[in-house]
Amino acid sequence: MLLYVVRHGTTAWNEEGKVQGITDIPLSQKGIEEAELLKKEIDNLHFDVVISSPLIRARQTAKILVGNTLPINTDDRIRERDWGFNEGMAISDVDSWDCWDVILNTNVQNIERIQDFMRRVSEFIEESKVKYADKKVLLVTHSAVVRVIHYLLGSIPEDGNLSRMEIPNLRVIEYEVK
């Protein structure tokens, strides 16, 4: 499977530096324009399957990227991580270091535990490997999901901290998944 992973376009909360998590925020005008630009860049990839998080910002991005050329499937396992009581707070006010420590595996502030989050994303990847073995798959999701996919398909840092990778909006990352 060739897997093309894209983080959704910019939202108002991205622009304001707020934690979104599972709060269902639509794309901002900037996010719509960014997605339209990316569409031009990836038009020649010809995907077989499109899978999106069920959250509106991902679904809107997927719709812009593929238009009516393919159905957009959704899967709850690739929705953003539940950031609990941190949702809506300024990112700068959230101590996310502990929240990304796979060894510590905390649920401080009622956040979804990292090991639980990784398990659901891993289940999605394992099922997709079989279901779409010979396909080109476009996956439109969220920064935390992109980060977890990256480490699941590569390796987890020895110190257990998954917070190092920056995930900009609408960056396409390609993986060959076997």
C-alpha positions as CSV (number, residue, x, y, z in Angstrom):
1,M,0.0,0.0,0.0
2,L,1.2,3.5,-0.8
3,L,-0.1,5.7,2.0
4,Y,-0.3,9.5,1.5
5,V,-0.9,11.1,4.9
6,V,-2.1,14.7,5.0
7,R,-3.0,16.9,8.0
8,H,-6.2,18.9,7.4
9,G,-6.1,22.6,6.4
10,T,-5.8,25.5,8.9
11,T,-8.7,26.3,11.2
12,A,-9.5,29.4,13.2
13,W,-8.2,27.6,16.3
14,N,-4.9,26.8,14.5
15,E,-4.6,30.5,13.7
16,E,-5.3,31.4,17.3
17,G,-2.9,28.8,18.7
18,K,-5.6,26.8,20.5
19,V,-5.7,23.1,21.2
20,Q,-8.5,21.5,19.1
21,G,-8.5,17.8,19.8
22,I,-12.0,16.3,19.1
23,T,-13.7,19.8,19.1
24,D,-15.2,19.9,15.7
25,I,-13.8,23.1,14.1
26,P,-14.3,23.8,10.4
27,L,-11.6,25.1,8.1
28,S,-10.9,28.8,8.0
29,Q,-10.8,30.7,4.7
30,K,-7.0,30.3,4.9
31,G,-7.4,26.5,5.3
32,I,-9.7,26.3,2.3
33,E,-7.2,28.3,0.1
34,E,-4.3,26.1,1.3
35,A,-6.2,22.9,0.4
36,E,-7.1,24.3,-3.0
37,L,-3.3,24.9,-3.6
38,L,-2.4,21.4,-2.4
39,K,-5.1,19.9,-4.7
40,K,-3.2,21.3,-7.7
41,E,0.0,19.7,-6.5
42,I,-1.4,16.2,-5.9
43,D,-3.9,16.0,-8.8
44,N,-1.5,13.7,-10.7
45,L,-1.3,11.1,-8.0
46,H,-4.6,9.3,-8.8
47,F,-5.6,7.7,-5.5
48,D,-7.6,4.5,-5.3
49,V,-9.1,5.2,-1.9
50,V,-9.7,8.3,0.3
51,I,-10.1,7.9,4.0
52,S,-10.8,10.9,6.3
53,S,-11.2,11.5,10.0
54,P,-14.9,12.1,10.7
55,L,-14.1,15.6,12.1
56,I,-15.3,18.4,9.8
57,R,-11.9,20.0,9.2
58,A,-10.5,16.7,7.8
59,R,-13.6,15.9,5.8
60,Q,-13.6,19.4,4.2
61,T,-10.0,19.1,3.3
62,A,-10.5,15.7,1.7
63,K,-13.5,17.0,-0.3
64,I,-11.4,19.9,-1.6
65,L,-8.5,17.5,-2.5
66,V,-10.5,14.9,-4.4
67,G,-13.7,16.7,-5.3
68,N,-16.3,14.2,-6.6
69,T,-13.7,11.9,-8.2
70,L,-13.8,9.4,-5.3
71,P,-16.0,8.6,-2.3
72,I,-14.6,9.9,1.0
73,N,-14.6,7.1,3.6
74,T,-14.4,8.0,7.3
75,D,-12.9,6.1,10.2
76,D,-13.2,7.1,13.8
77,R,-9.9,5.5,14.6
78,I,-8.1,8.3,12.8
79,R,-9.9,11.2,14.5
80,E,-7.8,13.5,16.5
81,R,-6.6,12.6,20.0
82,D,-9.0,13.7,22.8
83,W,-7.2,16.5,24.6
84,G,-9.7,16.5,27.4
85,F,-9.9,19.7,29.5
86,N,-7.1,21.2,27.4
87,E,-9.3,21.7,24.3
88,G,-9.8,25.4,23.6
89,M,-6.8,26.4,25.7
90,A,-3.8,28.1,24.3
91,I,-1.2,25.5,23.1
92,S,1.4,27.5,25.0
93,D,-0.5,26.9,28.3
94,V,-0.5,23.1,27.9
95,D,2.4,21.0,29.2
96,S,2.3,18.5,26.4
97,W,5.7,16.9,27.1
98,D,4.2,14.4,29.6
99,C,1.2,13.8,27.3
100,W,3.4,12.5,24.6
101,D,5.5,10.3,26.8
102,V,4.5,6.7,25.8
103,I,6.3,5.3,28.9
104,L,4.5,7.6,31.3
105,N,1.2,7.2,29.5
106,T,-0.6,9.8,31.6
107,N,-4.1,11.1,31.2
108,V,-3.6,14.3,33.1
109,Q,-6.4,16.9,32.4
110,N,-8.5,13.9,31.1
111,I,-6.5,13.6,27.9
112,E,-6.7,10.3,26.0
113,R,-3.8,8.1,27.1
114,I,-1.1,7.9,24.4
115,Q,-1.0,4.1,24.5
116,D,-4.8,3.9,23.9
117,F,-4.5,6.5,21.1
118,M,-1.6,4.6,19.5
119,R,-3.5,1.4,19.7
120,R,-6.5,2.7,17.8
121,V,-4.3,4.2,15.1
122,S,-2.3,1.0,14.9
123,E,-5.4,-1.1,14.5
124,F,-6.4,1.2,11.6
125,I,-3.0,0.8,9.9
126,E,-2.9,-3.0,10.4
127,E,-6.4,-3.4,8.9
128,S,-5.6,-1.0,6.0
129,K,-2.4,-3.0,5.1
130,V,-4.6,-6.0,4.3
131,K,-7.7,-4.2,2.9
132,Y,-5.7,-1.9,0.6
133,A,-2.6,-3.9,0.0
134,D,-2.1,-2.9,-3.6
135,K,-3.8,0.5,-3.5
136,K,-2.8,4.2,-3.3
137,V,-4.5,5.6,-0.3
138,L,-5.0,9.2,0.6
139,L,-5.5,9.6,4.4
140,V,-6.7,13.0,5.7
141,T,-6.4,13.3,9.4
142,H,-4.8,15.3,12.2
143,S,-1.4,16.2,13.6
144,A,-1.4,13.7,16.4
145,V,-2.5,10.9,14.1
146,V,0.2,11.8,11.6
147,R,2.8,11.8,14.4
148,V,1.7,8.4,15.6
149,I,1.7,6.9,12.1
150,H,5.2,8.2,11.6
151,Y,6.4,6.5,14.7
152,L,4.4,3.3,14.2
153,L,5.9,2.9,10.7
154,G,9.3,3.9,11.8
155,S,10.4,3.5,15.4
156,I,9.6,5.1,18.8
157,P,12.4,7.2,20.3
158,E,14.2,5.4,23.1
159,D,13.1,8.0,25.7
160,G,9.5,7.3,24.7
161,N,8.7,10.9,23.8
162,L,6.7,11.4,20.6
163,S,6.5,15.2,20.7
164,R,9.5,16.0,18.6
165,M,8.0,15.8,15.1
166,E,6.4,19.0,13.8
167,I,3.3,18.4,11.6
168,P,2.4,21.4,9.5
169,N,-1.1,21.7,7.9
170,L,-1.4,20.1,4.5
171,R,2.0,18.5,4.3
172,V,1.9,15.3,2.3
173,I,4.0,12.4,3.8
174,E,4.3,9.3,1.7
175,Y,4.8,5.8,3.2
176,E,5.2,2.4,1.5
177,V,3.4,0.1,3.9
178,K,3.8,-3.7,3.7
